[in-house]
């Protein structure tokens, strides 16, 4: 993250210059929808995410000790990556409203109602309007 980042939509959306979202091209629909698939094997340890939240992401957004979570814009359950371009601090309670959308999109991908690529683009562009 370079320069000053700004939240949009009253803090619900990250700055697309700083947090455009990113995905792991090795994660396919078949892998995501396979029985027993777990994002825990891809999730970075909390020691790394805590450091990233307080030392990288919050300072870039001009935040300090935000109550909320360091969130993947494109979630791991949709093949999101652990690249810093995919992180922002989603303020508020946990679980957060975006979690419901992530689960819905994952179910739609696995049901063949939307492609994985389109789900990734939709959630990265504006998760509040994603199907």
Z-matrix of the N, CA and C atoms (Angstrom, degrees):
N
C 1 1.452
C 2 1.523 1 108.13
N 3 1.302 2 114.16 1 128.21
C 4 1.452 3 119.57 2 -178.49
C 5 1.518 4 109.75 3 -123.65
N 6 1.315 5 115.86 4 138.03
C 7 1.463 6 120.00 5 178.64
C 8 1.508 7 112.62 6 75.44
N 9 1.305 8 115.48 7 -172.28
C 10 1.468 9 123.03 8 -178.27
C 11 1.517 10 109.70 9 -84.92
N 12 1.308 11 116.67 10 133.20
C 13 1.452 12 123.81 11 178.68
C 14 1.522 13 108.85 12 -108.25
N 15 1.320 14 116.51 13 150.66
C 16 1.458 15 121.86 14 -177.97
C 17 1.521 16 110.67 15 -130.35
N 18 1.326 17 115.48 16 136.09
C 19 1.455 18 120.53 17 175.35
C 20 1.527 19 108.93 18 -77.05
N 21 1.326 20 116.57 19 152.17
C 22 1.465 21 122.69 20 177.81
C 23 1.525 22 109.54 21 -119.71
N 24 1.317 23 115.53 22 167.90
C 25 1.467 24 122.20 23 174.52
C 26 1.529 25 111.71 24 52.74
N 27 1.324 26 115.46 25 51.96
C 28 1.465 27 121.28 26 179.28
C 29 1.525 28 112.73 27 55.61
N 30 1.326 29 116.12 28 38.88
C 31 1.457 30 121.37 29 176.30
C 32 1.509 31 115.48 30 86.92
N 33 1.333 32 118.23 31 0.34
C 34 1.470 33 120.73 32 -177.59
C 35 1.523 34 113.41 33 -82.09
N 36 1.347 35 116.96 34 -21.20
C 37 1.456 36 120.51 35 -176.19
C 38 1.517 37 110.91 36 -126.95
N 39 1.336 38 116.31 37 141.36
C 40 1.464 39 119.45 38 177.75
C 41 1.532 40 111.88 39 -79.28
N 42 1.303 41 115.28 40 168.55
C 43 1.459 42 123.26 41 176.52
C 44 1.530 43 108.44 42 -72.98
N 45 1.341 44 118.62 43 120.21
C 46 1.465 45 119.40 44 -177.70
C 47 1.535 46 113.60 45 -66.33
N 48 1.324 47 118.68 46 -18.48
C 49 1.467 48 120.79 47 175.06
C 50 1.524 49 110.63 48 -71.74
N 51 1.305 50 116.68 49 -35.45
C 52 1.466 51 122.31 50 -177.01
C 53 1.526 52 112.46 51 -94.73
N 54 1.313 53 115.83 52 -36.64
C 55 1.461 54 122.07 53 -176.32
C 56 1.526 55 108.47 54 -130.55
N 57 1.339 56 117.03 55 75.06
C 58 1.462 57 118.70 56 179.08
C 59 1.523 58 113.20 57 -77.60
N 60 1.335 59 115.43 58 -13.97
C 61 1.456 60 120.44 59 -174.38
C 62 1.519 61 109.37 60 89.88
N 63 1.303 62 116.30 61 153.21
C 64 1.467 63 121.02 62 175.92
C 65 1.516 64 108.32 63 -156.46
N 66 1.320 65 114.50 64 157.32
C 67 1.460 66 118.80 65 -179.17
C 68 1.516 67 110.22 66 -133.25
N 69 1.306 68 114.45 67 160.56
C 70 1.455 69 122.65 68 179.45
C 71 1.527 70 107.90 69 -92.80
N 72 1.331 71 118.51 70 112.18
C 73 1.468 72 120.23 71 -176.55
C 74 1.527 73 113.99 72 -65.88
N 75 1.319 74 118.24 73 -11.98
C 76 1.472 75 119.87 74 177.96
C 77 1.526 76 112.06 75 -82.62
N 78 1.332 77 116.52 76 -12.15
C 79 1.461 78 120.07 77 179.12
C 80 1.525 79 108.17 78 -91.29
N 81 1.300 80 116.04 79 113.93
C 82 1.460 81 122.33 80 -177.37
C 83 1.532 82 110.70 81 -106.66
N 84 1.319 83 114.81 82 169.47
C 85 1.461 84 119.94 83 175.94
C 86 1.526 85 109.75 84 -58.40
N 87 1.324 86 116.91 85 -43.11
C 88 1.463 87 120.57 86 -179.22
C 89 1.527 88 111.16 87 -59.53
N 90 1.315 89 116.37 88 -41.22
C 91 1.466 90 120.40 89 -179.80
C 92 1.535 91 110.52 90 -69.14
N 93 1.350 92 116.37 91 -45.70
C 94 1.468 93 120.83 92 -178.43
C 95 1.522 94 113.12 93 -62.72
N 96 1.323 95 115.31 94 -33.41
C 97 1.466 96 119.88 95 -173.47
C 98 1.528 97 113.20 96 -98.81
N 99 1.326 98 116.65 97 1.81
C 100 1.468 99 120.20 98 179.61
C 101 1.526 100 110.28 99 -70.29
N 102 1.325 101 116.49 100 142.95
C 103 1.466 102 118.92 101 176.08
C 104 1.535 103 110.21 102 -56.46
N 105 1.302 104 115.89 103 135.70
C 106 1.456 105 121.12 104 177.93
C 107 1.516 106 115.06 105 85.74
N 108 1.335 107 117.83 106 0.48
C 109 1.475 108 119.31 107 178.47
C 110 1.521 109 109.26 108 -61.67
N 111 1.316 110 116.67 109 132.04
C 112 1.464 111 122.56 110 -179.80
C 113 1.517 112 109.58 111 -132.63
N 114 1.316 113 116.96 112 129.96
C 115 1.465 114 120.58 113 177.57
C 116 1.519 115 111.42 114 -73.10
N 117 1.315 116 117.77 115 -15.02
C 118 1.464 117 120.73 116 -177.55
C 119 1.527 118 111.94 117 -59.78
N 120 1.323 119 117.14 118 -26.14
C 121 1.465 120 119.18 119 179.45
C 122 1.530 121 111.85 120 -74.11
N 123 1.333 122 117.69 121 -15.34
C 124 1.462 123 122.28 122 179.75
C 125 1.526 124 112.55 123 -108.48
N 126 1.301 125 116.98 124 -17.26
C 127 1.468 126 121.55 125 -175.36
C 128 1.524 127 110.42 126 -71.09
N 129 1.337 128 117.00 127 129.96
C 130 1.463 129 118.87 128 178.00
C 131 1.534 130 110.40 129 -68.54
N 132 1.321 131 117.15 130 154.74
C 133 1.472 132 119.59 131 179.41
C 134 1.525 133 111.08 132 -65.32
N 135 1.320 134 115.37 133 151.73
C 136 1.470 135 120.39 134 -177.37
C 137 1.526 136 112.20 135 -60.18
N 138 1.315 137 118.03 136 -28.00
C 139 1.469 138 119.46 137 177.87
C 140 1.533 139 110.46 138 -61.42
N 141 1.322 140 116.85 139 -37.92
C 142 1.468 141 120.64 140 178.15
C 143 1.516 142 111.90 141 -74.15
N 144 1.339 143 117.30 142 -42.92
C 145 1.465 144 119.09 143 -177.23
C 146 1.524 145 111.36 144 -70.04
N 147 1.315 146 117.27 145 -35.36
C 148 1.472 147 119.71 146 177.71
C 149 1.522 148 110.21 147 -64.23
N 150 1.310 149 116.67 148 -44.09
C 151 1.465 150 121.25 149 177.89
C 152 1.535 151 110.06 150 -62.36
N 153 1.328 152 117.31 151 -44.10
C 154 1.473 153 121.30 152 179.80
C 155 1.525 154 110.84 153 -63.34
N 156 1.321 155 116.92 154 -41.31
C 157 1.467 156 120.68 155 -179.04
C 158 1.520 157 110.73 156 -60.51
N 159 1.331 158 116.79 157 -52.47
C 160 1.460 159 120.75 158 -172.63
C 161 1.526 160 114.62 159 -83.24
N 162 1.335 161 117.85 160 -27.48
C 163 1.461 162 119.84 161 -175.11
C 164 1.530 163 113.99 162 -102.14
N 165 1.336 164 117.68 163 -18.74
C 166 1.465 165 119.77 164 -177.00
C 167 1.529 166 111.91 165 -121.10
N 168 1.321 167 116.57 166 -60.37
C 169 1.461 168 120.33 167 -169.90
C 170 1.529 169 112.43 168 -72.31
N 171 1.321 170 118.24 169 -52.15
C 172 1.470 171 118.99 170 178.95
C 173 1.532 172 111.58 171 -56.86
N 174 1.328 173 120.26 172 -48.05
C 175 1.469 174 118.84 173 178.63
C 176 1.532 175 112.81 174 -59.67
N 177 1.324 176 117.59 175 -38.79
C 178 1.469 177 119.99 176 179.82
C 179 1.522 178 111.42 177 -62.25
N 180 1.327 179 116.62 178 -35.10
C 181 1.461 180 121.84 179 -179.77
C 182 1.529 181 112.67 180 -93.39
N 183 1.315 182 117.55 181 5.37
C 184 1.456 183 120.77 182 -179.75
C 185 1.514 184 113.00 183 68.09
N 186 1.329 185 116.53 184 30.38
C 187 1.459 186 122.34 185 -178.49
C 188 1.526 187 110.22 186 -107.18
N 189 1.322 188 114.48 187 164.10
C 190 1.457 189 119.49 188 176.41
C 191 1.516 190 109.23 189 -151.62
N 192 1.335 191 116.18 190 122.98
C 193 1.467 192 123.26 191 177.09
C 194 1.532 193 112.83 192 51.11
N 195 1.315 194 115.78 193 50.32
C 196 1.462 195 121.46 194 -179.66
C 197 1.524 196 109.90 195 -70.92
N 198 1.317 197 115.88 196 134.78
C 199 1.465 198 120.15 197 173.77
C 200 1.523 199 106.40 198 -78.83
N 201 1.296 200 116.04 199 111.23
C 202 1.456 201 121.57 200 -177.63
C 203 1.512 202 109.10 201 159.71
N 204 1.325 203 115.49 202 -164.80
C 205 1.450 204 118.75 203 -175.36
C 206 1.516 205 112.08 204 -123.48
N 207 1.323 206 114.52 205 150.08
C 208 1.453 207 120.40 206 169.06
C 209 1.520 208 104.29 207 -73.81
N 210 1.325 209 116.44 208 115.59
C 211 1.454 210 120.98 209 -170.63
C 212 1.514 211 111.39 210 -115.21
N 213 1.325 212 115.35 211 144.91
C 214 1.460 213 121.76 212 170.04
C 215 1.528 214 106.26 213 -78.92
N 216 1.320 215 118.53 214 122.72
C 217 1.463 216 119.77 215 176.75
C 218 1.526 217 109.33 216 -61.65
N 219 1.326 218 116.96 217 -52.92
C 220 1.464 219 120.75 218 169.69
C 221 1.524 220 104.76 219 -92.59
N 222 1.334 221 117.44 220 108.84
C 223 1.469 222 120.14 221 -172.10
C 224 1.519 223 112.99 222 -67.02
N 225 1.320 224 115.02 223 156.81
C 226 1.455 225 120.60 224 177.97
C 227 1.523 226 111.18 225 -58.04
N 228 1.321 227 117.53 226 -32.96
C 229 1.465 228 120.03 227 -179.13
C 230 1.530 229 112.60 228 -72.14
N 231 1.339 230 116.72 229 -5.51
C 232 1.463 231 122.05 230 172.09
C 233 1.533 232 110.67 231 -118.41
N 234 1.316 233 115.94 232 22.02
C 235 1.454 234 120.32 233 177.18
C 236 1.511 235 114.59 234 80.60
N 237 1.329 236 117.86 235 19.06
C 238 1.458 237 121.19 236 177.08
C 239 1.516 238 111.43 237 -63.85
N 240 1.320 239 115.64 238 153.57
C 241 1.466 240 120.25 239 -179.42
C 242 1.530 241 110.78 240 -98.44
N 243 1.318 242 114.47 241 171.59
C 244 1.462 243 121.58 242 175.73
C 245 1.527 244 111.65 243 -97.05
N 246 1.306 245 116.82 244 18.73
C 247 1.462 246 122.70 245 177.02
C 248 1.528 247 109.08 246 -70.36
N 249 1.322 248 117.86 247 145.12
C 250 1.465 249 121.56 248 -178.91
C 251 1.533 250 112.33 249 -59.69
N 252 1.329 251 118.41 250 -22.60
C 253 1.465 252 121.99 251 177.48
C 254 1.525 253 111.63 252 -68.43
N 255 1.311 254 116.83 253 -7.66
C 256 1.458 255 121.10 254 -176.89
C 257 1.525 256 112.59 255 -109.16
N 258 1.336 257 117.90 256 6.88
C 259 1.468 258 120.57 257 -176.33
C 260 1.517 259 112.93 258 -113.38
N 261 1.314 260 115.16 259 145.53
C 262 1.461 261 124.27 260 171.67
C 263 1.518 262 106.51 261 -156.24
N 264 1.321 263 117.08 262 163.28
C 265 1.460 264 120.26 263 178.55
C 266 1.520 265 107.65 264 -95.44
N 267 1.314 266 114.95 265 113.80
C 268 1.462 267 120.44 266 176.91
C 269 1.524 268 107.54 267 -90.57
N 270 1.309 269 115.38 268 108.78
C 271 1.463 270 121.12 269 -176.66
C 272 1.523 271 110.83 270 -74.14
N 273 1.318 272 114.52 271 152.59
C 274 1.461 273 120.25 272 175.05
C 275 1.513 274 112.40 273 115.30
N 276 1.315 275 113.63 274 -169.24
C 277 1.464 276 119.38 275 -175.41
C 278 1.527 277 111.16 276 -74.02
N 279 1.320 278 113.88 277 159.33
C 280 1.454 279 122.27 278 178.10
C 281 1.520 280 107.66 279 -121.44
N 282 1.324 281 121.81 280 129.22
C 283 1.449 282 126.10 281 0.40
C 284 1.523 283 111.34 282 -66.51
N 285 1.323 284 114.86 283 153.96
C 286 1.453 285 120.71 284 -176.52
C 287 1.533 286 110.53 285 -104.64
N 288 1.319 287 117.90 286 167.75
C 289 1.469 288 120.80 287 -178.25
C 290 1.533 289 113.98 288 -59.37
N 291 1.319 290 117.48 289 -29.57
C 292 1.463 291 120.46 290 -179.12
C 293 1.526 292 111.22 291 -66.18
N 294 1.328 293 118.28 292 -29.28
C 295 1.462 294 121.76 293 -179.49
C 296 1.532 295 111.66 294 -57.22
N 297 1.314 296 117.29 295 -39.69
C 298 1.467 297 121.53 296 179.93
C 299 1.532 298 110.47 297 -63.43
N 300 1.324 299 116.65 298 -41.31
C 301 1.467 300 121.45 299 179.02
C 302 1.527 301 109.94 300 -66.07
N 303 1.329 302 116.88 301 -41.84
C 304 1.466 303 121.22 302 178.20
C 305 1.528 304 110.57 303 -58.06
N 306 1.326 305 116.78 304 -46.64
C 307 1.458 306 121.59 305 -179.89
C 308 1.525 307 111.12 306 -64.12
N 309 1.329 308 116.10 307 -40.98
C 310 1.459 309 121.15 308 179.66
C 311 1.531 310 110.81 309 -63.80
N 312 1.328 311 116.94 310 -46.30
C 313 1.457 312 120.35 311 179.55
C 314 1.530 313 111.43 312 -64.98
N 315 1.326 314 117.18 313 -39.21
C 316 1.466 315 120.15 314 177.24
C 317 1.529 316 110.01 315 -59.91
N 318 1.316 317 117.09 316 -45.28
C 319 1.467 318 121.04 317 178.98
C 320 1.528 319 110.95 318 -63.07
N 321 1.325 320 117.44 319 -40.29
C 322 1.462 321 121.35 320 179.09
C 323 1.530 322 111.50 321 -65.46
N 324 1.327 323 117.30 322 -40.10
C 325 1.464 324 121.09 323 177.26
C 326 1.523 325 109.48 324 -62.05
N 327 1.314 326 116.83 325 -48.38
C 328 1.463 327 120.57 326 -177.34
C 329 1.534 328 112.29 327 -67.91
N 330 1.321 329 117.45 328 -26.02
C 331 1.470 330 121.39 329 177.22
C 332 1.530 331 111.70 330 -85.36
N 333 1.328 332 117.31 331 -3.11
C 334 1.455 333 121.16 332 179.96
C 335 1.523 334 114.00 333 77.15
N 336 1.326 335 117.81 334 16.73
C 337 1.474 336 121.67 335 -178.83
C 338 1.519 337 112.72 336 -84.37
N 339 1.333 338 117.43 337 -18.54
C 340 1.451 339 122.84 338 178.44
C 341 1.533 340 107.04 339 -151.22
N 342 1.322 341 116.07 340 145.88
C 343 1.467 342 117.86 341 178.11
C 344 1.522 343 109.69 342 -74.33
N 345 1.304 344 116.10 343 154.72
C 346 1.458 345 120.64 344 177.55
C 347 1.524 346 109.65 345 -59.43
N 348 1.307 347 117.23 346 -43.56
C 349 1.470 348 121.11 347 -179.08
C 350 1.533 349 111.05 348 -60.32
N 351 1.320 350 117.90 349 -45.07
C 352 1.469 351 119.99 350 179.33
C 353 1.522 352 111.74 351 -66.76
N 354 1.320 353 117.68 352 -36.44
C 355 1.466 354 120.20 353 176.98
C 356 1.524 355 109.82 354 -63.42
N 357 1.328 356 117.00 355 -41.91
C 358 1.463 357 121.26 356 178.46
C 359 1.526 358 111.04 357 -62.67
N 360 1.319 359 116.75 358 -44.80
C 361 1.466 360 120.80 359 179.29
C 362 1.528 361 111.34 360 -64.74
N 363 1.329 362 116.32 361 -43.86
C 364 1.469 363 120.53 362 -178.74
C 365 1.519 364 111.80 363 -60.71
N 366 1.327 365 117.12 364 -46.81
C 367 1.463 366 119.63 365 -176.51
C 368 1.526 367 111.03 366 -71.98
N 369 1.336 368 117.40 367 -33.99
C 370 1.468 369 120.46 368 178.63
C 371 1.530 370 110.81 369 -70.28
N 372 1.323 371 117.09 370 -36.92
C 373 1.463 372 120.77 371 -178.39
C 374 1.525 373 111.28 372 -69.36
N 375 1.327 374 116.72 373 -50.90
C 376 1.460 375 120.97 374 -178.32
C 377 1.521 376 108.56 375 -167.10
N 378 1.318 377 116.37 376 94.15
C 379 1.460 378 119.53 377 -176.43
C 380 1.524 379 112.55 378 -61.76
N 381 1.337 380 118.39 379 -23.64
C 382 1.467 381 120.72 380 -177.46
C 383 1.523 382 111.83 381 -72.34
N 384 1.336 383 118.10 382 -18.09
C 385 1.458 384 121.50 383 179.05
C 386 1.518 385 112.14 384 -113.82
N 387 1.330 386 117.95 385 2.92
C 388 1.465 387 120.87 386 179.19
C 389 1.519 388 109.15 387 -66.14
N 390 1.349 389 115.27 388 149.74
C 391 1.494 390 119.03 389 -177.72
C 392 1.507 391 112.94 390 -56.19
